[in-house]
Amino acid sequence: MIRSELIQKVAEENPHLTQRDVERIVNTIFEEIISAMCSGNRVELRGFGAFSVKKRDARMGRNPRTGETVPVEEKHVPFFKAGKLLRDRLNGG
């Protein structure tokens, strides 16, 4: 599912909201999650999962084409851990 499909689905299930209102709501939710993660905070949505940021240390990598050793800088990557309810539903529980 992509963002536009999510907006469409929420709009269909809430006919009292306009498409533009639903789009603003969805975009606000995503922006708040991104903002919290950029600040180094964890975002937990009970029953769904938790978004956090993990730090990957600098290391020496390898160029797969040439085999040459290259330095890879330290970086921060988004991480999602599914909640128990989501895991249970995915596994037929």
C-alpha positions in Angstrom: 0.0 0.0 0.0 1.3 3.5 -0.9 0.5 6.8 0.8 -2.2 7.7 -1.8 -4.0 4.3 -1.3 -3.9 4.8 2.5 -5.5 8.3 2.1 -8.1 6.9 -0.2 -9.0 4.1 2.2 -9.3 6.4 5.2 -11.4 8.8 3.2 -13.8 6.0 2.1 -14.2 4.8 5.7 -14.8 8.4 7.0 -17.2 10.1 4.5 -17.6 13.0 6.9 -14.0 14.0 6.2 -12.9 15.5 2.9 -10.1 14.0 0.8 -8.0 17.1 1.5 -8.6 16.8 5.3 -7.6 13.1 5.3 -4.5 13.9 3.3 -3.5 16.5 5.8 -4.1 14.1 8.7 -2.0 11.3 7.1 0.8 13.7 6.2 0.8 15.2 9.7 1.1 11.7 11.3 4.1 10.8 9.0 5.8 14.1 9.5 5.5 13.8 13.3 7.0 10.3 13.2 9.9 11.5 11.0 10.4 14.6 13.2 10.5 12.5 16.4 13.0 10.1 14.8 15.2 12.9 13.6 15.3 14.1 17.2 16.5 10.7 18.3 13.2 9.7 19.9 11.4 6.4 19.6 7.8 6.3 18.3 5.6 3.5 19.6 2.2 2.7 18.2 0.7 0.2 20.6 -0.3 -3.0 18.9 1.4 -2.1 15.7 5.1 -1.5 16.4 7.9 0.9 17.3 10.0 3.1 15.1 13.5 3.9 16.3 16.9 5.0 14.9 19.9 2.7 15.1 23.5 3.9 14.7 25.8 1.9 12.4 29.5 2.5 13.1 32.0 3.3 10.5 33.7 0.3 8.9 35.7 -0.9 6.0 33.5 -2.2 3.1 34.2 -3.8 -0.2 33.3 -2.5 -3.7 31.6 -5.6 -5.2 32.6 -4.7 -8.7 36.3 -4.2 -8.1 36.9 -6.0 -4.8 38.6 -2.8 -3.6 38.4 -2.0 0.1 36.6 1.3 0.8 35.7 3.2 3.9 32.0 3.3 4.9 31.1 6.3 7.1 29.0 6.1 10.3 25.3 6.5 9.6 21.9 6.4 11.3 19.2 4.1 9.9 15.5 3.8 10.6 14.5 0.6 12.4 11.0 -0.9 12.9 10.1 -3.5 15.4 6.6 -5.1 14.9 4.4 -5.2 18.0 3.0 -8.4 19.5 -0.5 -7.9 18.1 0.9 -7.4 14.5 3.2 -10.4 14.8 0.3 -12.6 16.1 -2.0 -11.5 13.3 0.7 -12.2 10.7 1.3 -15.7 12.1 -2.4 -16.6 12.1 -2.9 -16.0 15.9 
